[in-house]
Every structure is written in structure tokens, then in C-alpha cells.
Amino acid sequence: MLIWSALAAALLSGLTLGLLSDGAPEWAIQTVELVTVVTVFVLVCLVETAGSRPDKPSSR
């Protein structure tokens, strides 16, 4: 659930950044960029954590 929320936030902030790039105030662009970076960081951390579970059955 958290991965899907982070993915949705990344997509929405990326879309917003694309739409606001022409006439938006600098603080709004910086805020959207920060949200995008934090969301991508959370996604990477969640994927890495999910991939390194020792109790997960092996694929063999």
C-alpha cells in the first residue's frame, strides 16, 4: 500500500512539475521537486527492503 502511495505521489508531482514549469513561482517548483526526490527515495528504500527479506522463500 505504501509503495503504491509513493508511486502515485511521484507521478503526480512529476506531472505537476511539468505543468508548472512555465509560469509558476520558484517556491512552488522547488517544493514539487523536493516531493519528487523524497518520493523516489522512499520508493527505492521500500523496494530494497522488500527484496532483502530473509524469510522470503527462494526462487529455487
N, C-alpha and C positions, 0 to 999 in steps of 0.2 A: 504494500500500500504506500509506504513512504517513497519507494523508488518511483512509482507512477506519479505521485505528487511532485517530486523533484523534477521529473521529466516534463510534466505539464508546466511547471514554473519556468523551466529552461526554455521551452518552446514559446511560451507567452512573452517572456522577457526578450527573447531574441526577435520575435515578431514586433514587439513594441519598439525595440531599438531600431529596427528597420523603418518603421512608420514615423518615428520621431526624429530621424536623423536630419531632416531638412530645417525645421523651424522651431525646434524645442529648446528650452532653456538648458544651459550647461549642467545645472544640478540634476535635472531630470535624466539626462543622458548618462551622467556618472552613476546615478542611482540604479538605473536599469543595467548598466554594465556590471556593477557590483553584485546585483542579484543574479545575473547570469553566471558570473565567475563562482560565486558561492554555491549555486545550484549544481554546476558541473562538478565542483569539488565534492559535494555531498553524494552525487551520483557515483563518482569514481570510488569513494570510500565505501559506499554500500555494496557496490559490485565486488570490490576486493574482499570485503568482509564475508559476503555470501559465498564467494569462491573458495575461501580458505577454511571452511568448517571441517573440523576433524571427524565429526560424527556422520558426515555425508557418505553414503555408500560409494565405493569406487566404481568406475565405469567398466572394469574388467569382469 
